[in-house]
Structure formats: structure tokens, C-alpha cells
Amino acid sequence: MKKRQKRWTAAAQRQLFNGVGIAGLAWFQSRCGGRSADAIYHKLRREYGPGGLTRGSYTLGKLRRITGYSETHLRRAGSALNQKWKRLGPRGAHIITEEQMGEIVTWLGHDFWTKPHRLYVCLWCRTTRREHRAGGLCVCCYYRYRRACQKRELPVALAEQKALLARVKPDRDNSRVYAKFSEKVNGRLTAGLALDAEQLDWLTMVAP
């Protein structure tokens, strides 16, 4: 006589859905009433089609590693797209579907924290929570940058810093080092981006 299969409860089906893409077979068996591997795979195929346990869904951490975007970027995109992410319990991992991931990546590909500079974060503190002020810096970092320039007796305006750099004549002994730094600093100023502390120190040292 054929053994009667155990009925799938609503709770067991939720565990099955929640675990897809993030858990192994043992996890499913322990949370789905001790069912066999065949029963679990059969239920998955019947309810969700082919794909097994690894069908497309991602934790926030895994999505961060795959896409290269920070958690802040991903959450901002999810919020802008009005996405609802499933979660494994009140404090469990967020689960993002394959379709949601595609929407997020597309949105972030056209979204910048500061569009003129094509930056996703502040150059100095990496924040996205404060508004862009100038030169790729948020409001707070821009004032830090101004103080750093004043402390080094450098002009704050990027155009004036670039003009200052153009007047520098490198010594023969350090021409190679100068050329390396000069190219990087000039490229940053040309792009309209504020120099970092190390670059400001270098400009102070070589300035006429």
C-alpha cells in the first residue's frame, strides 16, 4: 500500500518560499516538518516551476557582493522603486527576488548622488544621506575641505588650484614623482572634483 504523503501546511509552505535561494536541503527539512528531499523538490517544482533550491532570490549581503553597490545604495533604490522585500522573521535577512534585483541595478545605473559629477557617494565621507554641496563633497565635508585649504594657505576654488598647479616647475630629481601626482591631481581638478587631504598636502609642497 502506498504511503500517504504528509499534507503541506500554510506555515511549511511559507518556510519553503522564504528559504529558496538562501538555504540548503537540511534547512528545508528541519523547517518543513522533516519531509524527505524528494517531497521538498516535488513541492518546489509543482508550486514554483524548475530551479530547485537555488532559484533566483538573494539576501541583501549577497546582492551587495554581486552588484558592487553598497547597502545604502540598494536600500535607497528599493525605497525609490517602492519594493517590498520579504524577510526571514522580525530580525532575519531580507530576501530580494531576481526581478527586484534587475530593477534595482537598472535604477542605480541611471541614478547618482550628484549627477554632474556622476558620483554615488561623497568623495570624502562616502555618505549619501547629506546633500551635495560642491566638488563631489557633501555639505559637511565641503566645509572641512574649505578649512583644510585655508590651513594650507591654498585657494578654495578648483580653477585657482589648477592655475597654481600649472605654474609649478618640477625639480629634475623628482620629475617622475611629480608627473605621477600632477596627472592625478590635474585630472581630478579638471573633472571638477575636490582634492583629498594627501593631494592638498602635495600641492602645498610643490606650489611656488
Biotite code that builds the C-alpha atoms (Angstrom):
import biotite.structure as struc

atoms = struc.array([
    struc.Atom([0.000, 0.000, 0.000], chain_id="A", res_id=1, res_name="MET", atom_name="CA", element="C"),
    struc.Atom([1.361, 3.400, -0.998], chain_id="A", res_id=2, res_name="LYS", atom_name="CA", element="C"),
    struc.Atom([2.323, 5.611, 1.941], chain_id="A", res_id=3, res_name="LYS", atom_name="CA", element="C"),
    struc.Atom([0.114, 8.694, 2.228], chain_id="A", res_id=4, res_name="ARG", atom_name="CA", element="C"),
    struc.Atom([2.061, 11.934, 1.866], chain_id="A", res_id=5, res_name="GLN", atom_name="CA", element="C"),
    struc.Atom([2.026, 14.437, 4.710], chain_id="A", res_id=6, res_name="LYS", atom_name="CA", element="C"),
    struc.Atom([-0.124, 17.455, 3.976], chain_id="A", res_id=7, res_name="ARG", atom_name="CA", element="C"),
    struc.Atom([1.707, 20.759, 3.452], chain_id="A", res_id=8, res_name="TRP", atom_name="CA", element="C"),
    struc.Atom([0.559, 23.308, 5.982], chain_id="A", res_id=9, res_name="THR", atom_name="CA", element="C"),
    struc.Atom([0.500, 27.046, 5.272], chain_id="A", res_id=10, res_name="ALA", atom_name="CA", element="C"),
    struc.Atom([3.406, 27.538, 7.712], chain_id="A", res_id=11, res_name="ALA", atom_name="CA", element="C"),
    struc.Atom([5.514, 24.873, 5.967], chain_id="A", res_id=12, res_name="ALA", atom_name="CA", element="C"),
    struc.Atom([4.829, 26.439, 2.582], chain_id="A", res_id=13, res_name="GLN", atom_name="CA", element="C"),
    struc.Atom([5.966, 29.835, 3.891], chain_id="A", res_id=14, res_name="ARG", atom_name="CA", element="C"),
    struc.Atom([9.217, 28.287, 5.070], chain_id="A", res_id=15, res_name="GLN", atom_name="CA", element="C"),
    struc.Atom([9.658, 26.715, 1.659], chain_id="A", res_id=16, res_name="LEU", atom_name="CA", element="C"),
    struc.Atom([9.192, 30.051, -0.116], chain_id="A", res_id=17, res_name="PHE", atom_name="CA", element="C"),
    struc.Atom([11.306, 32.025, 2.348], chain_id="A", res_id=18, res_name="ASN", atom_name="CA", element="C"),
    struc.Atom([14.253, 29.675, 2.131], chain_id="A", res_id=19, res_name="GLY", atom_name="CA", element="C"),
    struc.Atom([14.536, 29.406, -1.642], chain_id="A", res_id=20, res_name="VAL", atom_name="CA", element="C"),
    struc.Atom([17.862, 30.735, -2.883], chain_id="A", res_id=21, res_name="GLY", atom_name="CA", element="C"),
    struc.Atom([19.482, 31.161, 0.539], chain_id="A", res_id=22, res_name="ILE", atom_name="CA", element="C"),
    struc.Atom([19.327, 27.793, 2.305], chain_id="A", res_id=23, res_name="ALA", atom_name="CA", element="C"),
    struc.Atom([20.432, 24.216, 1.837], chain_id="A", res_id=24, res_name="GLY", atom_name="CA", element="C"),
    struc.Atom([18.415, 20.995, 1.929], chain_id="A", res_id=25, res_name="LEU", atom_name="CA", element="C"),
    struc.Atom([18.961, 20.394, 5.663], chain_id="A", res_id=26, res_name="ALA", atom_name="CA", element="C"),
    struc.Atom([17.498, 23.813, 6.442], chain_id="A", res_id=27, res_name="TRP", atom_name="CA", element="C"),
    struc.Atom([14.342, 22.990, 4.468], chain_id="A", res_id=28, res_name="PHE", atom_name="CA", element="C"),
    struc.Atom([13.948, 19.546, 6.013], chain_id="A", res_id=29, res_name="GLN", atom_name="CA", element="C"),
    struc.Atom([14.200, 20.890, 9.566], chain_id="A", res_id=30, res_name="SER", atom_name="CA", element="C"),
    struc.Atom([11.650, 23.651, 8.938], chain_id="A", res_id=31, res_name="ARG", atom_name="CA", element="C"),
    struc.Atom([9.206, 21.846, 6.683], chain_id="A", res_id=32, res_name="CYS", atom_name="CA", element="C"),
    struc.Atom([8.102, 19.105, 9.043], chain_id="A", res_id=33, res_name="GLY", atom_name="CA", element="C"),
    struc.Atom([11.001, 16.705, 8.461], chain_id="A", res_id=34, res_name="GLY", atom_name="CA", element="C"),
    struc.Atom([9.975, 15.933, 4.895], chain_id="A", res_id=35, res_name="ARG", atom_name="CA", element="C"),
    struc.Atom([12.203, 13.976, 2.550], chain_id="A", res_id=36, res_name="SER", atom_name="CA", element="C"),
    struc.Atom([14.353, 15.584, -0.120], chain_id="A", res_id=37, res_name="ALA", atom_name="CA", element="C"),
    struc.Atom([12.068, 14.159, -2.834], chain_id="A", res_id=38, res_name="ASP", atom_name="CA", element="C"),
    struc.Atom([8.980, 15.685, -1.203], chain_id="A", res_id=39, res_name="ALA", atom_name="CA", element="C"),
    struc.Atom([10.609, 19.110, -0.959], chain_id="A", res_id=40, res_name="ILE", atom_name="CA", element="C"),
    struc.Atom([11.851, 19.122, -4.558], chain_id="A", res_id=41, res_name="TYR", atom_name="CA", element="C"),
    struc.Atom([8.483, 17.878, -5.797], chain_id="A", res_id=42, res_name="HIS", atom_name="CA", element="C"),
    struc.Atom([6.650, 20.671, -3.960], chain_id="A", res_id=43, res_name="LYS", atom_name="CA", element="C"),
    struc.Atom([9.045, 23.299, -5.316], chain_id="A", res_id=44, res_name="LEU", atom_name="CA", element="C"),
    struc.Atom([8.575, 22.104, -8.895], chain_id="A", res_id=45, res_name="ARG", atom_name="CA", element="C"),
    struc.Atom([4.819, 21.981, -8.529], chain_id="A", res_id=46, res_name="ARG", atom_name="CA", element="C"),
    struc.Atom([4.432, 25.412, -6.914], chain_id="A", res_id=47, res_name="GLU", atom_name="CA", element="C"),
    struc.Atom([7.245, 27.468, -8.476], chain_id="A", res_id=48, res_name="TYR", atom_name="CA", element="C"),
    struc.Atom([8.458, 25.573, -11.527], chain_id="A", res_id=49, res_name="GLY", atom_name="CA", element="C"),
    struc.Atom([12.008, 24.347, -12.269], chain_id="A", res_id=50, res_name="PRO", atom_name="CA", element="C"),
    struc.Atom([15.023, 25.781, -10.483], chain_id="A", res_id=51, res_name="GLY", atom_name="CA", element="C"),
    struc.Atom([15.396, 23.772, -7.309], chain_id="A", res_id=52, res_name="GLY", atom_name="CA", element="C"),
    struc.Atom([16.587, 25.302, -4.059], chain_id="A", res_id=53, res_name="LEU", atom_name="CA", element="C"),
    struc.Atom([18.814, 27.881, -5.728], chain_id="A", res_id=54, res_name="THR", atom_name="CA", element="C"),
    struc.Atom([16.249, 29.726, -7.846], chain_id="A", res_id=55, res_name="ARG", atom_name="CA", element="C"),
    struc.Atom([16.755, 33.473, -8.128], chain_id="A", res_id=56, res_name="GLY", atom_name="CA", element="C"),
    struc.Atom([16.499, 35.222, -4.793], chain_id="A", res_id=57, res_name="SER", atom_name="CA", element="C"),
    struc.Atom([19.206, 36.997, -2.810], chain_id="A", res_id=58, res_name="TYR", atom_name="CA", element="C"),
    struc.Atom([19.952, 38.281, 0.640], chain_id="A", res_id=59, res_name="THR", atom_name="CA", element="C"),
    struc.Atom([20.908, 41.940, 0.882], chain_id="A", res_id=60, res_name="LEU", atom_name="CA", element="C"),
    struc.Atom([24.503, 40.935, 1.695], chain_id="A", res_id=61, res_name="GLY", atom_name="CA", element="C"),
    struc.Atom([24.765, 38.624, -1.302], chain_id="A", res_id=62, res_name="LYS", atom_name="CA", element="C"),
    struc.Atom([23.276, 41.262, -3.586], chain_id="A", res_id=63, res_name="LEU", atom_name="CA", element="C"),
    struc.Atom([25.850, 43.752, -2.309], chain_id="A", res_id=64, res_name="ARG", atom_name="CA", element="C"),
    struc.Atom([28.684, 41.363, -3.212], chain_id="A", res_id=65, res_name="ARG", atom_name="CA", element="C"),
    struc.Atom([27.244, 40.539, -6.638], chain_id="A", res_id=66, res_name="ILE", atom_name="CA", element="C"),
    struc.Atom([26.486, 44.084, -7.786], chain_id="A", res_id=67, res_name="THR", atom_name="CA", element="C"),
    struc.Atom([29.250, 46.033, -6.020], chain_id="A", res_id=68, res_name="GLY", atom_name="CA", element="C"),
    struc.Atom([26.746, 48.577, -4.708], chain_id="A", res_id=69, res_name="TYR", atom_name="CA", element="C"),
    struc.Atom([26.705, 49.405, -1.004], chain_id="A", res_id=70, res_name="SER", atom_name="CA", element="C"),
    struc.Atom([23.778, 48.519, 1.241], chain_id="A", res_id=71, res_name="GLU", atom_name="CA", element="C"),
    struc.Atom([22.869, 52.223, 1.305], chain_id="A", res_id=72, res_name="THR", atom_name="CA", element="C"),
    struc.Atom([22.577, 52.267, -2.491], chain_id="A", res_id=73, res_name="HIS", atom_name="CA", element="C"),
    struc.Atom([20.482, 49.109, -2.562], chain_id="A", res_id=74, res_name="LEU", atom_name="CA", element="C"),
    struc.Atom([18.105, 50.285, 0.155], chain_id="A", res_id=75, res_name="ARG", atom_name="CA", element="C"),
    struc.Atom([17.738, 53.689, -1.497], chain_id="A", res_id=76, res_name="ARG", atom_name="CA", element="C"),
    struc.Atom([16.892, 52.040, -4.828], chain_id="A", res_id=77, res_name="ALA", atom_name="CA", element="C"),
    struc.Atom([14.451, 49.635, -3.198], chain_id="A", res_id=78, res_name="GLY", atom_name="CA", element="C"),
    struc.Atom([12.719, 52.512, -1.455], chain_id="A", res_id=79, res_name="SER", atom_name="CA", element="C"),
    struc.Atom([12.563, 54.617, -4.634], chain_id="A", res_id=80, res_name="ALA", atom_name="CA", element="C"),
    struc.Atom([11.072, 51.668, -6.532], chain_id="A", res_id=81, res_name="LEU", atom_name="CA", element="C"),
    struc.Atom([8.619, 51.026, -3.694], chain_id="A", res_id=82, res_name="ASN", atom_name="CA", element="C"),
    struc.Atom([9.785, 47.417, -3.444], chain_id="A", res_id=83, res_name="GLN", atom_name="CA", element="C"),
    struc.Atom([8.617, 45.156, -0.617], chain_id="A", res_id=84, res_name="LYS", atom_name="CA", element="C"),
    struc.Atom([11.348, 42.748, 0.428], chain_id="A", res_id=85, res_name="TRP", atom_name="CA", element="C"),
    struc.Atom([10.412, 39.558, 2.226], chain_id="A", res_id=86, res_name="LYS", atom_name="CA", element="C"),
    struc.Atom([12.181, 38.878, 5.495], chain_id="A", res_id=87, res_name="ARG", atom_name="CA", element="C"),
    struc.Atom([13.008, 35.704, 7.403], chain_id="A", res_id=88, res_name="LEU", atom_name="CA", element="C"),
    struc.Atom([11.478, 36.691, 10.726], chain_id="A", res_id=89, res_name="GLY", atom_name="CA", element="C"),
    struc.Atom([11.430, 40.042, 12.563], chain_id="A", res_id=90, res_name="PRO", atom_name="CA", element="C"),
    struc.Atom([15.242, 40.253, 12.556], chain_id="A", res_id=91, res_name="ARG", atom_name="CA", element="C"),
    struc.Atom([16.009, 37.884, 9.722], chain_id="A", res_id=92, res_name="GLY", atom_name="CA", element="C"),
    struc.Atom([17.709, 38.555, 6.403], chain_id="A", res_id=93, res_name="ALA", atom_name="CA", element="C"),
    struc.Atom([15.891, 40.464, 3.693], chain_id="A", res_id=94, res_name="HIS", atom_name="CA", element="C"),
    struc.Atom([15.157, 38.404, 0.574], chain_id="A", res_id=95, res_name="ILE", atom_name="CA", element="C"),
    struc.Atom([15.252, 40.120, -2.824], chain_id="A", res_id=96, res_name="ILE", atom_name="CA", element="C"),
    struc.Atom([13.960, 38.376, -5.922], chain_id="A", res_id=97, res_name="THR", atom_name="CA", element="C"),
    struc.Atom([15.702, 38.142, -9.288], chain_id="A", res_id=98, res_name="GLU", atom_name="CA", element="C"),
    struc.Atom([13.170, 40.555, -10.781], chain_id="A", res_id=99, res_name="GLU", atom_name="CA", element="C"),
    struc.Atom([13.689, 43.069, -7.975], chain_id="A", res_id=100, res_name="GLN", atom_name="CA", element="C"),
    struc.Atom([17.460, 42.829, -8.386], chain_id="A", res_id=101, res_name="MET", atom_name="CA", element="C"),
    struc.Atom([17.124, 43.695, -12.085], chain_id="A", res_id=102, res_name="GLY", atom_name="CA", element="C"),
    struc.Atom([15.007, 46.730, -11.279], chain_id="A", res_id=103, res_name="GLU", atom_name="CA", element="C"),
    struc.Atom([17.483, 47.898, -8.624], chain_id="A", res_id=104, res_name="ILE", atom_name="CA", element="C"),
    struc.Atom([20.537, 47.607, -10.862], chain_id="A", res_id=105, res_name="VAL", atom_name="CA", element="C"),
    struc.Atom([18.756, 49.402, -13.711], chain_id="A", res_id=106, res_name="THR", atom_name="CA", element="C"),
    struc.Atom([17.666, 52.221, -11.403], chain_id="A", res_id=107, res_name="TRP", atom_name="CA", element="C"),
    struc.Atom([21.107, 52.648, -9.872], chain_id="A", res_id=108, res_name="LEU", atom_name="CA", element="C"),
    struc.Atom([22.679, 52.659, -13.325], chain_id="A", res_id=109, res_name="GLY", atom_name="CA", element="C"),
    struc.Atom([20.828, 55.897, -14.038], chain_id="A", res_id=110, res_name="HIS", atom_name="CA", element="C"),
    struc.Atom([20.902, 57.407, -10.580], chain_id="A", res_id=111, res_name="ASP", atom_name="CA", element="C"),
    struc.Atom([23.693, 59.425, -8.998], chain_id="A", res_id=112, res_name="PHE", atom_name="CA", element="C"),
    struc.Atom([24.059, 61.203, -5.699], chain_id="A", res_id=113, res_name="TRP", atom_name="CA", element="C"),
    struc.Atom([25.448, 64.096, -7.726], chain_id="A", res_id=114, res_name="THR", atom_name="CA", element="C"),
    struc.Atom([24.614, 63.769, -11.414], chain_id="A", res_id=115, res_name="LYS", atom_name="CA", element="C"),
    struc.Atom([27.032, 66.452, -12.742], chain_id="A", res_id=116, res_name="PRO", atom_name="CA", element="C"),
    struc.Atom([29.961, 64.519, -11.231], chain_id="A", res_id=117, res_name="HIS", atom_name="CA", element="C"),
    struc.Atom([28.469, 61.035, -11.773], chain_id="A", res_id=118, res_name="ARG", atom_name="CA", element="C"),
    struc.Atom([29.133, 60.093, -8.160], chain_id="A", res_id=119, res_name="LEU", atom_name="CA", element="C"),
    struc.Atom([27.129, 57.770, -5.975], chain_id="A", res_id=120, res_name="TYR", atom_name="CA", element="C"),
    struc.Atom([28.637, 58.985, -2.694], chain_id="A", res_id=121, res_name="VAL", atom_name="CA", element="C"),
    struc.Atom([30.536, 61.907, -1.155], chain_id="A", res_id=122, res_name="CYS", atom_name="CA", element="C"),
    struc.Atom([34.220, 61.731, -2.083], chain_id="A", res_id=123, res_name="LEU", atom_name="CA", element="C"),
    struc.Atom([35.405, 62.293, 1.473], chain_id="A", res_id=124, res_name="TRP", atom_name="CA", element="C"),
    struc.Atom([32.974, 60.554, 3.852], chain_id="A", res_id=125, res_name="CYS", atom_name="CA", element="C"),
    struc.Atom([31.112, 58.259, 1.402], chain_id="A", res_id=126, res_name="ARG", atom_name="CA", element="C"),
    struc.Atom([27.700, 59.399, 2.633], chain_id="A", res_id=127, res_name="THR", atom_name="CA", element="C"),
    struc.Atom([24.545, 59.640, 0.546], chain_id="A", res_id=128, res_name="THR", atom_name="CA", element="C"),
    struc.Atom([22.391, 60.985, 3.368], chain_id="A", res_id=129, res_name="ARG", atom_name="CA", element="C"),
    struc.Atom([23.508, 64.608, 3.105], chain_id="A", res_id=130, res_name="ARG", atom_name="CA", element="C"),
    struc.Atom([23.079, 66.850, 0.092], chain_id="A", res_id=131, res_name="GLU", atom_name="CA", element="C"),
    struc.Atom([25.872, 67.511, -2.373], chain_id="A", res_id=132, res_name="HIS", atom_name="CA", element="C"),
    struc.Atom([27.450, 70.935, -1.861], chain_id="A", res_id=133, res_name="ARG", atom_name="CA", element="C"),
    struc.Atom([30.291, 71.277, -4.392], chain_id="A", res_id=134, res_name="ALA", atom_name="CA", element="C"),
    struc.Atom([33.227, 69.408, -5.876], chain_id="A", res_id=135, res_name="GLY", atom_name="CA", element="C"),
    struc.Atom([31.787, 65.992, -5.109], chain_id="A", res_id=136, res_name="GLY", atom_name="CA", element="C"),
    struc.Atom([31.511, 66.772, -1.393], chain_id="A", res_id=137, res_name="LEU", atom_name="CA", element="C"),
    struc.Atom([28.521, 66.811, 0.928], chain_id="A", res_id=138, res_name="CYS", atom_name="CA", element="C"),
    struc.Atom([27.673, 69.902, 2.964], chain_id="A", res_id=139, res_name="VAL", atom_name="CA", element="C"),
    struc.Atom([29.755, 68.846, 5.996], chain_id="A", res_id=140, res_name="CYS", atom_name="CA", element="C"),
    struc.Atom([32.786, 67.702, 4.015], chain_id="A", res_id=141, res_name="CYS", atom_name="CA", element="C"),
    struc.Atom([32.778, 70.813, 1.864], chain_id="A", res_id=142, res_name="TYR", atom_name="CA", element="C"),
    struc.Atom([33.309, 72.972, 4.933], chain_id="A", res_id=143, res_name="TYR", atom_name="CA", element="C"),
    struc.Atom([36.014, 70.572, 6.132], chain_id="A", res_id=144, res_name="ARG", atom_name="CA", element="C"),
    struc.Atom([37.616, 70.961, 2.707], chain_id="A", res_id=145, res_name="TYR", atom_name="CA", element="C"),
    struc.Atom([37.479, 74.769, 2.926], chain_id="A", res_id=146, res_name="ARG", atom_name="CA", element="C"),
    struc.Atom([39.177, 74.700, 6.335], chain_id="A", res_id=147, res_name="ARG", atom_name="CA", element="C"),
    struc.Atom([41.817, 72.299, 5.002], chain_id="A", res_id=148, res_name="ALA", atom_name="CA", element="C"),
    struc.Atom([42.592, 74.686, 2.122], chain_id="A", res_id=149, res_name="CYS", atom_name="CA", element="C"),
    struc.Atom([42.758, 77.710, 4.412], chain_id="A", res_id=150, res_name="GLN", atom_name="CA", element="C"),
    struc.Atom([45.035, 75.860, 6.832], chain_id="A", res_id=151, res_name="LYS", atom_name="CA", element="C"),
    struc.Atom([47.433, 75.099, 3.967], chain_id="A", res_id=152, res_name="ARG", atom_name="CA", element="C"),
    struc.Atom([47.061, 78.615, 2.505], chain_id="A", res_id=153, res_name="GLU", atom_name="CA", element="C"),
    struc.Atom([45.671, 77.210, -0.734], chain_id="A", res_id=154, res_name="LEU", atom_name="CA", element="C"),
    struc.Atom([42.852, 78.733, -2.797], chain_id="A", res_id=155, res_name="PRO", atom_name="CA", element="C"),
    struc.Atom([39.492, 77.043, -2.274], chain_id="A", res_id=156, res_name="VAL", atom_name="CA", element="C"),
    struc.Atom([38.322, 77.392, -5.892], chain_id="A", res_id=157, res_name="ALA", atom_name="CA", element="C"),
    struc.Atom([39.289, 74.428, -8.050], chain_id="A", res_id=158, res_name="LEU", atom_name="CA", element="C"),
    struc.Atom([40.083, 76.651, -11.055], chain_id="A", res_id=159, res_name="ALA", atom_name="CA", element="C"),
    struc.Atom([42.592, 78.613, -8.953], chain_id="A", res_id=160, res_name="GLU", atom_name="CA", element="C"),
    struc.Atom([44.181, 75.386, -7.702], chain_id="A", res_id=161, res_name="GLN", atom_name="CA", element="C"),
    struc.Atom([44.528, 74.218, -11.301], chain_id="A", res_id=162, res_name="LYS", atom_name="CA", element="C"),
    struc.Atom([46.147, 77.511, -12.288], chain_id="A", res_id=163, res_name="ALA", atom_name="CA", element="C"),
    struc.Atom([48.516, 77.139, -9.335], chain_id="A", res_id=164, res_name="LEU", atom_name="CA", element="C"),
    struc.Atom([49.454, 73.653, -10.476], chain_id="A", res_id=165, res_name="LEU", atom_name="CA", element="C"),
    struc.Atom([50.176, 74.927, -13.989], chain_id="A", res_id=166, res_name="ALA", atom_name="CA", element="C"),
    struc.Atom([52.808, 77.308, -12.598], chain_id="A", res_id=167, res_name="ARG", atom_name="CA", element="C"),
    struc.Atom([54.725, 74.559, -10.810], chain_id="A", res_id=168, res_name="VAL", atom_name="CA", element="C"),
    struc.Atom([58.123, 73.664, -12.263], chain_id="A", res_id=169, res_name="LYS", atom_name="CA", element="C"),
    struc.Atom([59.280, 70.268, -11.001], chain_id="A", res_id=170, res_name="PRO", atom_name="CA", element="C"),
    struc.Atom([62.854, 69.679, -9.912], chain_id="A", res_id=171, res_name="ASP", atom_name="CA", element="C"),
    struc.Atom([64.854, 67.402, -12.143], chain_id="A", res_id=172, res_name="ARG", atom_name="CA", element="C"),
    struc.Atom([65.406, 64.972, -9.248], chain_id="A", res_id=173, res_name="ASP", atom_name="CA", element="C"),
    struc.Atom([61.712, 64.401, -8.543], chain_id="A", res_id=174, res_name="ASN", atom_name="CA", element="C"),
    struc.Atom([60.255, 64.810, -12.035], chain_id="A", res_id=175, res_name="SER", atom_name="CA", element="C"),
    struc.Atom([58.908, 61.246, -12.175], chain_id="A", res_id=176, res_name="ARG", atom_name="CA", element="C"),
    struc.Atom([57.148, 61.512, -8.814], chain_id="A", res_id=177, res_name="VAL", atom_name="CA", element="C"),
    struc.Atom([55.855, 64.942, -9.767], chain_id="A", res_id=178, res_name="TYR", atom_name="CA", element="C"),
    struc.Atom([54.467, 63.715, -13.094], chain_id="A", res_id=179, res_name="ALA", atom_name="CA", element="C"),
    struc.Atom([52.556, 60.894, -11.382], chain_id="A", res_id=180, res_name="LYS", atom_name="CA", element="C"),
    struc.Atom([50.938, 63.158, -8.807], chain_id="A", res_id=181, res_name="PHE", atom_name="CA", element="C"),
    struc.Atom([50.449, 66.018, -11.217], chain_id="A", res_id=182, res_name="SER", atom_name="CA", element="C"),
    struc.Atom([48.478, 63.878, -13.650], chain_id="A", res_id=183, res_name="GLU", atom_name="CA", element="C"),
    struc.Atom([46.203, 62.576, -10.906], chain_id="A", res_id=184, res_name="LYS", atom_name="CA", element="C"),
    struc.Atom([45.633, 65.993, -9.309], chain_id="A", res_id=185, res_name="VAL", atom_name="CA", element="C"),
    struc.Atom([45.096, 67.729, -12.635], chain_id="A", res_id=186, res_name="ASN", atom_name="CA", element="C"),
    struc.Atom([42.609, 65.073, -13.725], chain_id="A", res_id=187, res_name="GLY", atom_name="CA", element="C"),
    struc.Atom([40.626, 65.477, -10.544], chain_id="A", res_id=188, res_name="ARG", atom_name="CA", element="C"),
    struc.Atom([40.544, 69.265, -10.782], chain_id="A", res_id=189, res_name="LEU", atom_name="CA", element="C"),
    struc.Atom([39.584, 69.099, -14.462], chain_id="A", res_id=190, res_name="THR", atom_name="CA", element="C"),
    struc.Atom([36.658, 66.842, -13.543], chain_id="A", res_id=191, res_name="ALA", atom_name="CA", element="C"),
    struc.Atom([35.511, 69.436, -11.018], chain_id="A", res_id=192, res_name="GLY", atom_name="CA", element="C"),
    struc.Atom([36.271, 67.249, -8.012], chain_id="A", res_id=193, res_name="LEU", atom_name="CA", element="C"),
    struc.Atom([37.795, 68.450, -4.753], chain_id="A", res_id=194, res_name="ALA", atom_name="CA", element="C"),
    struc.Atom([41.248, 67.128, -3.846], chain_id="A", res_id=195, res_name="LEU", atom_name="CA", element="C"),
    struc.Atom([41.688, 64.840, -0.862], chain_id="A", res_id=196, res_name="ASP", atom_name="CA", element="C"),
    struc.Atom([43.958, 65.663, 2.098], chain_id="A", res_id=197, res_name="ALA", atom_name="CA", element="C"),
    struc.Atom([47.016, 63.902, 0.641], chain_id="A", res_id=198, res_name="GLU", atom_name="CA", element="C"),
    struc.Atom([46.664, 65.744, -2.660], chain_id="A", res_id=199, res_name="GLN", atom_name="CA", element="C"),
    struc.Atom([46.222, 69.076, -0.889], chain_id="A", res_id=200, res_name="LEU", atom_name="CA", element="C"),
    struc.Atom([49.415, 68.384, 1.087], chain_id="A", res_id=201, res_name="ASP", atom_name="CA", element="C"),
    struc.Atom([51.272, 67.612, -2.139], chain_id="A", res_id=202, res_name="TRP", atom_name="CA", element="C"),
    struc.Atom([50.002, 70.762, -3.842], chain_id="A", res_id=203, res_name="LEU", atom_name="CA", element="C"),
    struc.Atom([51.099, 72.806, -0.828], chain_id="A", res_id=204, res_name="THR", atom_name="CA", element="C"),
    struc.Atom([54.564, 71.292, -1.010], chain_id="A", res_id=205, res_name="MET", atom_name="CA", element="C"),
    struc.Atom([55.137, 71.939, -4.732], chain_id="A", res_id=206, res_name="VAL", atom_name="CA", element="C"),
    struc.Atom([53.300, 75.250, -5.021], chain_id="A", res_id=207, res_name="ALA", atom_name="CA", element="C"),
    struc.Atom([55.556, 78.213, -6.000], chain_id="A", res_id=208, res_name="PRO", atom_name="CA", element="C"),
])
